[in-house]
């Protein structure tokens, strides 16, 4: 007979409920994420965080890049701090004739502008864009000294519209000039930082990468900027003339333009900015400081590369060269006897293989020098292509060169295979 007593069911051991587990997991994740973020920020500030990749030869600090310039890579914050006193804000004022004055009166109007510049010498020389200061009547420069901001009246030393570069001077000493890097060593994908005055927001920094190199950028009917650096670092009105810098704090470009799209209801572009390479900008800057203007060697023609169709249709006895499409009658080539339809195959013995070869070579020569060009010219008398050599005295390209060539575009033209674009290459 079983003993009588209280009945107690067997004790079952139960773990925490599913809800409790989820809550604990969420709290753990939040705490871990916060700690990881703090650690990542610390690592970035100390240059300890690295990209990881299967093909990476060595760790690269975030915000840094392999670059041939001197010095060690820094963080974005370090570079911005280093250049704080070297990047200036520029405000301009110009009086322009009111286009409606003849109808409604009112005379001139005041146009105000803003931009950015970089200090290039301790005694007050500053490099910026021509379109920022070139047409200004008054220029004011604001320098960020350690003790606070200070404004200076600036004078235009020299500028060039075709290069879109200018140099101004302020009366100041003991300034902090920038260091220039080698833009020829740049590669797409390298980190860069833009510093400027977009819409008047002083000393704004934006970061991105080099998107592409050697871009051509038609600005208007008279100016085409060539060999530009394309970047996705944010550039806006007011950034013009400011620096594009690498992670060594070296200026590798002068920010000049941003592409916004074609308009007419088409999609608008985003993140397509352009900078003048530092190697070229520094060369032009030195000329402007010495002379105030920049000579532009030219011979007064437009031309296009000889194609296979042209060789076949016209029975051209050349493997390469450029065909002259237009000649400015009063230009150096016109005076030397070069005519439309001539094919230039060499200049000073240098073979002309494509469109860029001739222009690049002319740009290495000085105004006033003689250029010996070998050409092929069709002879109706001989019913064959003949060889001639002409001596052309290189001139200084006038600012209205393209405009003076334009009337020839609408003139009757000898029919050519694959008609050339309206204005191919002009030098």
Number of C-alpha atoms within 10 A of each C-alpha: 3 4 4 6 6 5 6 6 6 6 6 6 5 6 8 7 8 9 9 11 11 11 11 12 12 12 11 12 12 12 12 12 12 12 11 12 12 12 13 14 13 13 15 19 18 13 17 14 18 15 12 11 9 5 6 9 8 10 12 17 20 20 25 21 18 16 19 13 17 10 11 12 22 22 19 24 13 14 18 22 12 15 24 16 20 23 30 28 26 29 21 20 17 16 15 14 12 14 13 11 12 10 7 9 10 12 13 14 13 11 12 12 18 23 29 32 32 28 26 21 18 15 16 19 24 28 29 30 27 23 20 25 30 22 16 20 15 16 23 18 24 19 22 19 13 8 6 7 11 10 14 16 15 22 19 21 19 22 29 21 17 15 20 23 27 29 30 24 22 19 11 11 10 9 17 20 19 22 17 20 24 18 23 13 11 20 16 13 13 19 24 28 26 27 30 31 27 22 14 18 11 19 22 16 19 17 19 17 18 22 19 18 20 13 15 14 16 11 12 8 12 13 16 13 20 15 15 24 27 27 29 21 23 20 31 18 17 24 34 29 36 31 32 32 27 33 26 25 28 23 26 29 30 32 31 29 23 23 15 13 13 10 9 7 7 8 10 11 13 13 17 18 23 31 28 30 26 25 17 18 23 20 10 22 26 13 17 21 18 12 13 16 17 20 16 19 23 25 26 26 25 22 26 22 22 22 18 12 12 15 15 11 11 13 11 20 12 13 11 20 24 25 24 22 27 26 24 22 17 10 21 22 25 18 17 15 12 27 19 18 18 21 28 28 24 20 20 13 11 14 16 21 17 16 19 13 17 22 17 11 14 18 14 9 15 16 18 12 13 15 18 16 22 22 22 21 19 16 11 8 6 8 8 14 19 12 15 12 15 16 19 22 20 23 21 18 18 15 14 12 18 20 12 12 18 16 9 15 13 8 8 7 12 10 7 12 13 9 11 13 11 12 16 14 18 20 22
